[in-house]
């Protein structure tokens, strides 16, 4: 009898720990989480709908400009319209095709109808490159807007050794440059 109670108690504790970890996993994130410096990469922003009674109707992703990305292209998404904002760079980015003087700073996806329902997620995908070579990470701030007017700013910096913030910004770790820059 005692052994079965212990098993039930252990299962209950494991279940509660797993449930407590679920909200931490439901952040806006970038996939893959790492990519080689200087390369081109397809990046998908995984956006979960965490509201119980509202749809995600808009997603903004801010592209960092301290270390600009010369080329950013958007993968079309059925049911969503996109808008792209650019800025003129103080210092052009040198590429194999010449100097790039403007860079994308913000991409906005707006639902044409409906959006992401509660319990759903989607991938908002771009192609980006060449990735910067003079930094070890890129932080993409994301802003998620719901149909009830609530806005969640996924913009908090993650600090090594500190607890994870409530709304961490999607971060791409840049690894050693690859010899293949396709």
PyMOL CGO cylinders between C-alpha atoms (Angstrom):
from pymol import cmd
from pymol.cgo import CYLINDER

trace = [
    CYLINDER, 0.00, 0.00, 0.00, 2.77, 2.43, 0.93, 0.3, 1, 1, 1, 1, 1, 1,
    CYLINDER, 2.77, 2.43, 0.93, 4.64, 1.66, -2.29, 0.3, 1, 1, 1, 1, 1, 1,
    CYLINDER, 4.64, 1.66, -2.29, 1.62, 2.48, -4.48, 0.3, 1, 1, 1, 1, 1, 1,
    CYLINDER, 1.62, 2.48, -4.48, 1.08, 5.77, -2.61, 0.3, 1, 1, 1, 1, 1, 1,
    CYLINDER, 1.08, 5.77, -2.61, 4.72, 6.64, -3.19, 0.3, 1, 1, 1, 1, 1, 1,
    CYLINDER, 4.72, 6.64, -3.19, 4.37, 5.90, -6.92, 0.3, 1, 1, 1, 1, 1, 1,
    CYLINDER, 4.37, 5.90, -6.92, 1.20, 8.02, -7.14, 0.3, 1, 1, 1, 1, 1, 1,
    CYLINDER, 1.20, 8.02, -7.14, 2.85, 10.85, -5.22, 0.3, 1, 1, 1, 1, 1, 1,
    CYLINDER, 2.85, 10.85, -5.22, 5.95, 10.70, -7.45, 0.3, 1, 1, 1, 1, 1, 1,
    CYLINDER, 5.95, 10.70, -7.45, 3.78, 10.75, -10.58, 0.3, 1, 1, 1, 1, 1, 1,
    CYLINDER, 3.78, 10.75, -10.58, 1.83, 13.72, -9.22, 0.3, 1, 1, 1, 1, 1, 1,
    CYLINDER, 1.83, 13.72, -9.22, 5.04, 15.65, -8.47, 0.3, 1, 1, 1, 1, 1, 1,
    CYLINDER, 5.04, 15.65, -8.47, 6.42, 14.92, -11.96, 0.3, 1, 1, 1, 1, 1, 1,
    CYLINDER, 6.42, 14.92, -11.96, 3.12, 16.04, -13.51, 0.3, 1, 1, 1, 1, 1, 1,
    CYLINDER, 3.12, 16.04, -13.51, 3.06, 19.29, -11.53, 0.3, 1, 1, 1, 1, 1, 1,
    CYLINDER, 3.06, 19.29, -11.53, 6.68, 20.05, -12.44, 0.3, 1, 1, 1, 1, 1, 1,
    CYLINDER, 6.68, 20.05, -12.44, 5.87, 19.43, -16.12, 0.3, 1, 1, 1, 1, 1, 1,
    CYLINDER, 5.87, 19.43, -16.12, 2.82, 21.71, -15.94, 0.3, 1, 1, 1, 1, 1, 1,
    CYLINDER, 2.82, 21.71, -15.94, 4.83, 24.44, -14.25, 0.3, 1, 1, 1, 1, 1, 1,
    CYLINDER, 4.83, 24.44, -14.25, 7.39, 24.27, -17.07, 0.3, 1, 1, 1, 1, 1, 1,
    CYLINDER, 7.39, 24.27, -17.07, 4.79, 24.67, -19.83, 0.3, 1, 1, 1, 1, 1, 1,
    CYLINDER, 4.79, 24.67, -19.83, 4.37, 28.45, -19.63, 0.3, 1, 1, 1, 1, 1, 1,
    CYLINDER, 4.37, 28.45, -19.63, 8.15, 28.91, -19.83, 0.3, 1, 1, 1, 1, 1, 1,
    CYLINDER, 8.15, 28.91, -19.83, 8.25, 27.00, -23.12, 0.3, 1, 1, 1, 1, 1, 1,
    CYLINDER, 8.25, 27.00, -23.12, 5.48, 29.08, -24.70, 0.3, 1, 1, 1, 1, 1, 1,
    CYLINDER, 5.48, 29.08, -24.70, 7.55, 32.10, -25.63, 0.3, 1, 1, 1, 1, 1, 1,
    CYLINDER, 7.55, 32.10, -25.63, 8.05, 33.71, -29.01, 0.3, 1, 1, 1, 1, 1, 1,
    CYLINDER, 8.05, 33.71, -29.01, 11.33, 32.18, -30.17, 0.3, 1, 1, 1, 1, 1, 1,
    CYLINDER, 11.33, 32.18, -30.17, 13.55, 32.06, -33.23, 0.3, 1, 1, 1, 1, 1, 1,
    CYLINDER, 13.55, 32.06, -33.23, 14.40, 28.77, -34.94, 0.3, 1, 1, 1, 1, 1, 1,
    CYLINDER, 14.40, 28.77, -34.94, 17.06, 27.69, -35.41, 0.3, 1, 1, 1, 1, 1, 1,
    CYLINDER, 17.06, 27.69, -35.41, 18.45, 29.12, -32.18, 0.3, 1, 1, 1, 1, 1, 1,
    CYLINDER, 18.45, 29.12, -32.18, 21.97, 29.33, -33.65, 0.3, 1, 1, 1, 1, 1, 1,
    CYLINDER, 21.97, 29.33, -33.65, 23.51, 29.97, -37.05, 0.3, 1, 1, 1, 1, 1, 1,
    CYLINDER, 23.51, 29.97, -37.05, 26.99, 30.54, -38.49, 0.3, 1, 1, 1, 1, 1, 1,
    CYLINDER, 26.99, 30.54, -38.49, 28.38, 34.08, -38.70, 0.3, 1, 1, 1, 1, 1, 1,
    CYLINDER, 28.38, 34.08, -38.70, 28.53, 35.39, -42.27, 0.3, 1, 1, 1, 1, 1, 1,
    CYLINDER, 28.53, 35.39, -42.27, 26.04, 32.84, -43.58, 0.3, 1, 1, 1, 1, 1, 1,
    CYLINDER, 26.04, 32.84, -43.58, 22.51, 33.04, -44.91, 0.3, 1, 1, 1, 1, 1, 1,
    CYLINDER, 22.51, 33.04, -44.91, 19.80, 31.41, -42.82, 0.3, 1, 1, 1, 1, 1, 1,
    CYLINDER, 19.80, 31.41, -42.82, 16.07, 30.77, -42.91, 0.3, 1, 1, 1, 1, 1, 1,
    CYLINDER, 16.07, 30.77, -42.91, 14.77, 32.03, -39.56, 0.3, 1, 1, 1, 1, 1, 1,
    CYLINDER, 14.77, 32.03, -39.56, 11.30, 31.18, -38.28, 0.3, 1, 1, 1, 1, 1, 1,
    CYLINDER, 11.30, 31.18, -38.28, 9.73, 33.10, -35.42, 0.3, 1, 1, 1, 1, 1, 1,
    CYLINDER, 9.73, 33.10, -35.42, 7.57, 30.63, -33.51, 0.3, 1, 1, 1, 1, 1, 1,
    CYLINDER, 7.57, 30.63, -33.51, 4.55, 32.57, -32.20, 0.3, 1, 1, 1, 1, 1, 1,
    CYLINDER, 4.55, 32.57, -32.20, 2.16, 30.74, -29.84, 0.3, 1, 1, 1, 1, 1, 1,
    CYLINDER, 2.16, 30.74, -29.84, -1.25, 32.15, -28.94, 0.3, 1, 1, 1, 1, 1, 1,
    CYLINDER, -1.25, 32.15, -28.94, -1.31, 32.16, -25.14, 0.3, 1, 1, 1, 1, 1, 1,
    CYLINDER, -1.31, 32.16, -25.14, -4.70, 33.89, -24.70, 0.3, 1, 1, 1, 1, 1, 1,
    CYLINDER, -4.70, 33.89, -24.70, -7.74, 31.81, -23.76, 0.3, 1, 1, 1, 1, 1, 1,
    CYLINDER, -7.74, 31.81, -23.76, -10.32, 33.99, -25.52, 0.3, 1, 1, 1, 1, 1, 1,
    CYLINDER, -10.32, 33.99, -25.52, -8.54, 36.14, -28.14, 0.3, 1, 1, 1, 1, 1, 1,
    CYLINDER, -8.54, 36.14, -28.14, -6.75, 35.60, -31.44, 0.3, 1, 1, 1, 1, 1, 1,
    CYLINDER, -6.75, 35.60, -31.44, -3.25, 36.79, -32.33, 0.3, 1, 1, 1, 1, 1, 1,
    CYLINDER, -3.25, 36.79, -32.33, -3.93, 39.33, -35.08, 0.3, 1, 1, 1, 1, 1, 1,
    CYLINDER, -3.93, 39.33, -35.08, -0.56, 41.06, -35.50, 0.3, 1, 1, 1, 1, 1, 1,
    CYLINDER, -0.56, 41.06, -35.50, 3.10, 40.19, -35.05, 0.3, 1, 1, 1, 1, 1, 1,
    CYLINDER, 3.10, 40.19, -35.05, 5.93, 42.73, -35.29, 0.3, 1, 1, 1, 1, 1, 1,
    CYLINDER, 5.93, 42.73, -35.29, 9.56, 41.58, -35.41, 0.3, 1, 1, 1, 1, 1, 1,
    CYLINDER, 9.56, 41.58, -35.41, 12.25, 44.22, -34.96, 0.3, 1, 1, 1, 1, 1, 1,
    CYLINDER, 12.25, 44.22, -34.96, 15.43, 43.40, -36.87, 0.3, 1, 1, 1, 1, 1, 1,
    CYLINDER, 15.43, 43.40, -36.87, 18.56, 44.62, -35.02, 0.3, 1, 1, 1, 1, 1, 1,
    CYLINDER, 18.56, 44.62, -35.02, 20.52, 47.36, -36.77, 0.3, 1, 1, 1, 1, 1, 1,
    CYLINDER, 20.52, 47.36, -36.77, 23.63, 47.66, -34.57, 0.3, 1, 1, 1, 1, 1, 1,
    CYLINDER, 23.63, 47.66, -34.57, 24.93, 44.72, -36.63, 0.3, 1, 1, 1, 1, 1, 1,
    CYLINDER, 24.93, 44.72, -36.63, 22.69, 44.97, -39.71, 0.3, 1, 1, 1, 1, 1, 1,
    CYLINDER, 22.69, 44.97, -39.71, 21.67, 42.15, -42.00, 0.3, 1, 1, 1, 1, 1, 1,
    CYLINDER, 21.67, 42.15, -42.00, 22.13, 43.15, -45.64, 0.3, 1, 1, 1, 1, 1, 1,
    CYLINDER, 22.13, 43.15, -45.64, 19.34, 41.00, -47.07, 0.3, 1, 1, 1, 1, 1, 1,
    CYLINDER, 19.34, 41.00, -47.07, 16.04, 40.12, -45.39, 0.3, 1, 1, 1, 1, 1, 1,
    CYLINDER, 16.04, 40.12, -45.39, 13.26, 38.44, -47.38, 0.3, 1, 1, 1, 1, 1, 1,
    CYLINDER, 13.26, 38.44, -47.38, 9.83, 37.38, -46.14, 0.3, 1, 1, 1, 1, 1, 1,
    CYLINDER, 9.83, 37.38, -46.14, 8.17, 34.05, -46.83, 0.3, 1, 1, 1, 1, 1, 1,
    CYLINDER, 8.17, 34.05, -46.83, 4.53, 34.70, -47.82, 0.3, 1, 1, 1, 1, 1, 1,
    CYLINDER, 4.53, 34.70, -47.82, 1.91, 33.43, -45.36, 0.3, 1, 1, 1, 1, 1, 1,
    CYLINDER, 1.91, 33.43, -45.36, -1.63, 32.73, -46.50, 0.3, 1, 1, 1, 1, 1, 1,
    CYLINDER, -1.63, 32.73, -46.50, -4.09, 34.81, -44.46, 0.3, 1, 1, 1, 1, 1, 1,
    CYLINDER, -4.09, 34.81, -44.46, -1.50, 37.41, -43.44, 0.3, 1, 1, 1, 1, 1, 1,
    CYLINDER, -1.50, 37.41, -43.44, -0.38, 40.71, -45.00, 0.3, 1, 1, 1, 1, 1, 1,
    CYLINDER, -0.38, 40.71, -45.00, 3.14, 42.00, -44.47, 0.3, 1, 1, 1, 1, 1, 1,
    CYLINDER, 3.14, 42.00, -44.47, 4.72, 45.43, -44.20, 0.3, 1, 1, 1, 1, 1, 1,
    CYLINDER, 4.72, 45.43, -44.20, 8.46, 46.08, -44.15, 0.3, 1, 1, 1, 1, 1, 1,
    CYLINDER, 8.46, 46.08, -44.15, 10.24, 49.12, -42.72, 0.3, 1, 1, 1, 1, 1, 1,
    CYLINDER, 10.24, 49.12, -42.72, 13.82, 50.02, -43.68, 0.3, 1, 1, 1, 1, 1, 1,
    CYLINDER, 13.82, 50.02, -43.68, 16.40, 52.51, -42.51, 0.3, 1, 1, 1, 1, 1, 1,
    CYLINDER, 16.40, 52.51, -42.51, 19.44, 54.06, -44.15, 0.3, 1, 1, 1, 1, 1, 1,
    CYLINDER, 19.44, 54.06, -44.15, 22.58, 52.72, -42.49, 0.3, 1, 1, 1, 1, 1, 1,
    CYLINDER, 22.58, 52.72, -42.49, 25.20, 55.08, -41.05, 0.3, 1, 1, 1, 1, 1, 1,
    CYLINDER, 25.20, 55.08, -41.05, 27.86, 52.69, -42.39, 0.3, 1, 1, 1, 1, 1, 1,
    CYLINDER, 27.86, 52.69, -42.39, 27.09, 50.54, -45.47, 0.3, 1, 1, 1, 1, 1, 1,
    CYLINDER, 27.09, 50.54, -45.47, 27.34, 46.76, -45.21, 0.3, 1, 1, 1, 1, 1, 1,
    CYLINDER, 27.34, 46.76, -45.21, 29.85, 45.34, -47.69, 0.3, 1, 1, 1, 1, 1, 1,
    CYLINDER, 29.85, 45.34, -47.69, 28.63, 42.26, -49.56, 0.3, 1, 1, 1, 1, 1, 1,
    CYLINDER, 28.63, 42.26, -49.56, 29.79, 40.27, -52.58, 0.3, 1, 1, 1, 1, 1, 1,
    CYLINDER, 29.79, 40.27, -52.58, 27.19, 42.20, -54.60, 0.3, 1, 1, 1, 1, 1, 1,
    CYLINDER, 27.19, 42.20, -54.60, 28.39, 45.64, -53.44, 0.3, 1, 1, 1, 1, 1, 1,
    CYLINDER, 28.39, 45.64, -53.44, 27.60, 47.99, -50.57, 0.3, 1, 1, 1, 1, 1, 1,
    CYLINDER, 27.60, 47.99, -50.57, 24.16, 47.82, -48.97, 0.3, 1, 1, 1, 1, 1, 1,
    CYLINDER, 24.16, 47.82, -48.97, 23.03, 51.22, -47.67, 0.3, 1, 1, 1, 1, 1, 1,
    CYLINDER, 23.03, 51.22, -47.67, 19.57, 50.29, -46.35, 0.3, 1, 1, 1, 1, 1, 1,
    CYLINDER, 19.57, 50.29, -46.35, 18.50, 47.52, -44.01, 0.3, 1, 1, 1, 1, 1, 1,
    CYLINDER, 18.50, 47.52, -44.01, 15.19, 46.11, -42.83, 0.3, 1, 1, 1, 1, 1, 1,
    CYLINDER, 15.19, 46.11, -42.83, 14.38, 47.28, -39.29, 0.3, 1, 1, 1, 1, 1, 1,
    CYLINDER, 14.38, 47.28, -39.29, 10.86, 45.93, -38.79, 0.3, 1, 1, 1, 1, 1, 1,
    CYLINDER, 10.86, 45.93, -38.79, 8.51, 43.38, -40.30, 0.3, 1, 1, 1, 1, 1, 1,
    CYLINDER, 8.51, 43.38, -40.30, 4.80, 43.44, -39.46, 0.3, 1, 1, 1, 1, 1, 1,
    CYLINDER, 4.80, 43.44, -39.46, 2.48, 40.54, -40.18, 0.3, 1, 1, 1, 1, 1, 1,
    CYLINDER, 2.48, 40.54, -40.18, -1.24, 41.44, -39.90, 0.3, 1, 1, 1, 1, 1, 1,
    CYLINDER, -1.24, 41.44, -39.90, -3.99, 38.83, -40.08, 0.3, 1, 1, 1, 1, 1, 1,
    CYLINDER, -3.99, 38.83, -40.08, -6.33, 39.37, -43.02, 0.3, 1, 1, 1, 1, 1, 1,
    CYLINDER, -6.33, 39.37, -43.02, -9.08, 37.52, -41.12, 0.3, 1, 1, 1, 1, 1, 1,
    CYLINDER, -9.08, 37.52, -41.12, -9.16, 35.56, -37.89, 0.3, 1, 1, 1, 1, 1, 1,
    CYLINDER, -9.16, 35.56, -37.89, -5.48, 35.18, -37.04, 0.3, 1, 1, 1, 1, 1, 1,
    CYLINDER, -5.48, 35.18, -37.04, -4.15, 32.56, -34.63, 0.3, 1, 1, 1, 1, 1, 1,
    CYLINDER, -4.15, 32.56, -34.63, -6.84, 31.09, -32.40, 0.3, 1, 1, 1, 1, 1, 1,
    CYLINDER, -6.84, 31.09, -32.40, -6.25, 30.14, -28.74, 0.3, 1, 1, 1, 1, 1, 1,
    CYLINDER, -6.25, 30.14, -28.74, -4.03, 27.08, -28.52, 0.3, 1, 1, 1, 1, 1, 1,
    CYLINDER, -4.03, 27.08, -28.52, -2.57, 27.60, -32.01, 0.3, 1, 1, 1, 1, 1, 1,
    CYLINDER, -2.57, 27.60, -32.01, 0.87, 28.73, -33.14, 0.3, 1, 1, 1, 1, 1, 1,
    CYLINDER, 0.87, 28.73, -33.14, 2.48, 29.62, -36.44, 0.3, 1, 1, 1, 1, 1, 1,
    CYLINDER, 2.48, 29.62, -36.44, 5.91, 30.24, -37.89, 0.3, 1, 1, 1, 1, 1, 1,
    CYLINDER, 5.91, 30.24, -37.89, 6.65, 33.68, -39.31, 0.3, 1, 1, 1, 1, 1, 1,
    CYLINDER, 6.65, 33.68, -39.31, 9.60, 33.03, -41.62, 0.3, 1, 1, 1, 1, 1, 1,
    CYLINDER, 9.60, 33.03, -41.62, 12.34, 35.13, -43.19, 0.3, 1, 1, 1, 1, 1, 1,
    CYLINDER, 12.34, 35.13, -43.19, 15.54, 34.51, -45.10, 0.3, 1, 1, 1, 1, 1, 1,
    CYLINDER, 15.54, 34.51, -45.10, 18.40, 36.61, -43.72, 0.3, 1, 1, 1, 1, 1, 1,
    CYLINDER, 18.40, 36.61, -43.72, 22.05, 37.13, -44.55, 0.3, 1, 1, 1, 1, 1, 1,
    CYLINDER, 22.05, 37.13, -44.55, 24.82, 37.53, -44.55, 0.3, 1, 1, 1, 1, 1, 1,
    CYLINDER, 24.82, 37.53, -44.55, 24.58, 37.31, -40.76, 0.3, 1, 1, 1, 1, 1, 1,
    CYLINDER, 24.58, 37.31, -40.76, 26.90, 39.65, -38.86, 0.3, 1, 1, 1, 1, 1, 1,
    CYLINDER, 26.90, 39.65, -38.86, 30.44, 38.48, -38.07, 0.3, 1, 1, 1, 1, 1, 1,
    CYLINDER, 30.44, 38.48, -38.07, 31.31, 40.94, -35.30, 0.3, 1, 1, 1, 1, 1, 1,
    CYLINDER, 31.31, 40.94, -35.30, 28.86, 39.79, -32.63, 0.3, 1, 1, 1, 1, 1, 1,
    CYLINDER, 28.86, 39.79, -32.63, 27.96, 36.49, -30.97, 0.3, 1, 1, 1, 1, 1, 1,
    CYLINDER, 27.96, 36.49, -30.97, 24.20, 37.01, -30.85, 0.3, 1, 1, 1, 1, 1, 1,
    CYLINDER, 24.20, 37.01, -30.85, 21.32, 38.88, -32.43, 0.3, 1, 1, 1, 1, 1, 1,
    CYLINDER, 21.32, 38.88, -32.43, 18.30, 39.85, -30.36, 0.3, 1, 1, 1, 1, 1, 1,
    CYLINDER, 18.30, 39.85, -30.36, 15.05, 40.22, -32.28, 0.3, 1, 1, 1, 1, 1, 1,
    CYLINDER, 15.05, 40.22, -32.28, 12.37, 42.03, -30.31, 0.3, 1, 1, 1, 1, 1, 1,
    CYLINDER, 12.37, 42.03, -30.31, 8.84, 40.81, -31.04, 0.3, 1, 1, 1, 1, 1, 1,
    CYLINDER, 8.84, 40.81, -31.04, 5.47, 42.41, -30.33, 0.3, 1, 1, 1, 1, 1, 1,
    CYLINDER, 5.47, 42.41, -30.33, 2.33, 40.26, -30.34, 0.3, 1, 1, 1, 1, 1, 1,
    CYLINDER, 2.33, 40.26, -30.34, -1.10, 41.88, -30.59, 0.3, 1, 1, 1, 1, 1, 1,
    CYLINDER, -1.10, 41.88, -30.59, -4.34, 40.10, -29.71, 0.3, 1, 1, 1, 1, 1, 1,
    CYLINDER, -4.34, 40.10, -29.71, -7.88, 40.72, -30.95, 0.3, 1, 1, 1, 1, 1, 1,
    CYLINDER, -7.88, 40.72, -30.95, -8.91, 41.89, -27.46, 0.3, 1, 1, 1, 1, 1, 1,
    CYLINDER, -8.91, 41.89, -27.46, -6.36, 44.74, -27.67, 0.3, 1, 1, 1, 1, 1, 1,
    CYLINDER, -6.36, 44.74, -27.67, -3.78, 43.15, -25.38, 0.3, 1, 1, 1, 1, 1, 1,
    CYLINDER, -3.78, 43.15, -25.38, -0.18, 43.59, -26.52, 0.3, 1, 1, 1, 1, 1, 1,
    CYLINDER, -0.18, 43.59, -26.52, 2.68, 41.38, -25.32, 0.3, 1, 1, 1, 1, 1, 1,
    CYLINDER, 2.68, 41.38, -25.32, 6.18, 42.78, -25.78, 0.3, 1, 1, 1, 1, 1, 1,
    CYLINDER, 6.18, 42.78, -25.78, 8.70, 39.95, -26.16, 0.3, 1, 1, 1, 1, 1, 1,
    CYLINDER, 8.70, 39.95, -26.16, 11.62, 42.33, -25.64, 0.3, 1, 1, 1, 1, 1, 1,
    CYLINDER, 11.62, 42.33, -25.64, 13.29, 41.50, -22.32, 0.3, 1, 1, 1, 1, 1, 1,
    CYLINDER, 13.29, 41.50, -22.32, 17.00, 40.67, -22.40, 0.3, 1, 1, 1, 1, 1, 1,
    CYLINDER, 17.00, 40.67, -22.40, 18.06, 37.32, -20.98, 0.3, 1, 1, 1, 1, 1, 1,
    CYLINDER, 18.06, 37.32, -20.98, 20.97, 37.77, -18.56, 0.3, 1, 1, 1, 1, 1, 1,
    CYLINDER, 20.97, 37.77, -18.56, 23.32, 34.85, -17.96, 0.3, 1, 1, 1, 1, 1, 1,
    CYLINDER, 23.32, 34.85, -17.96, 22.98, 33.58, -14.39, 0.3, 1, 1, 1, 1, 1, 1,
    CYLINDER, 22.98, 33.58, -14.39, 19.69, 35.43, -13.79, 0.3, 1, 1, 1, 1, 1, 1,
    CYLINDER, 19.69, 35.43, -13.79, 16.20, 33.89, -13.93, 0.3, 1, 1, 1, 1, 1, 1,
    CYLINDER, 16.20, 33.89, -13.93, 14.59, 33.95, -17.36, 0.3, 1, 1, 1, 1, 1, 1,
    CYLINDER, 14.59, 33.95, -17.36, 12.46, 37.07, -17.81, 0.3, 1, 1, 1, 1, 1, 1,
    CYLINDER, 12.46, 37.07, -17.81, 8.70, 36.77, -18.22, 0.3, 1, 1, 1, 1, 1, 1,
    CYLINDER, 8.70, 36.77, -18.22, 8.78, 37.97, -21.86, 0.3, 1, 1, 1, 1, 1, 1,
    CYLINDER, 8.78, 37.97, -21.86, 12.24, 37.20, -23.28, 0.3, 1, 1, 1, 1, 1, 1,
    CYLINDER, 12.24, 37.20, -23.28, 13.22, 38.51, -26.71, 0.3, 1, 1, 1, 1, 1, 1,
    CYLINDER, 13.22, 38.51, -26.71, 13.95, 35.86, -29.35, 0.3, 1, 1, 1, 1, 1, 1,
    CYLINDER, 13.95, 35.86, -29.35, 17.74, 35.48, -29.55, 0.3, 1, 1, 1, 1, 1, 1,
    CYLINDER, 17.74, 35.48, -29.55, 19.90, 33.95, -32.28, 0.3, 1, 1, 1, 1, 1, 1,
    CYLINDER, 19.90, 33.95, -32.28, 23.34, 32.75, -31.19, 0.3, 1, 1, 1, 1, 1, 1,
    CYLINDER, 23.34, 32.75, -31.19, 25.96, 33.28, -33.88, 0.3, 1, 1, 1, 1, 1, 1,
    CYLINDER, 25.96, 33.28, -33.88, 28.57, 30.53, -34.14, 0.3, 1, 1, 1, 1, 1, 1,
    CYLINDER, 28.57, 30.53, -34.14, 31.96, 30.36, -35.84, 0.3, 1, 1, 1, 1, 1, 1,
    CYLINDER, 31.96, 30.36, -35.84, 31.76, 31.21, -39.53, 0.3, 1, 1, 1, 1, 1, 1,
    CYLINDER, 31.76, 31.21, -39.53, 31.21, 28.33, -41.86, 0.3, 1, 1, 1, 1, 1, 1,
    CYLINDER, 31.21, 28.33, -41.86, 33.25, 27.88, -45.03, 0.3, 1, 1, 1, 1, 1, 1,
    CYLINDER, 33.25, 27.88, -45.03, 29.96, 27.44, -46.95, 0.3, 1, 1, 1, 1, 1, 1,
    CYLINDER, 29.96, 27.44, -46.95, 28.13, 30.82, -47.25, 0.3, 1, 1, 1, 1, 1, 1,
    CYLINDER, 28.13, 30.82, -47.25, 25.22, 29.81, -49.45, 0.3, 1, 1, 1, 1, 1, 1,
]
cmd.load_cgo(trace, "trace")
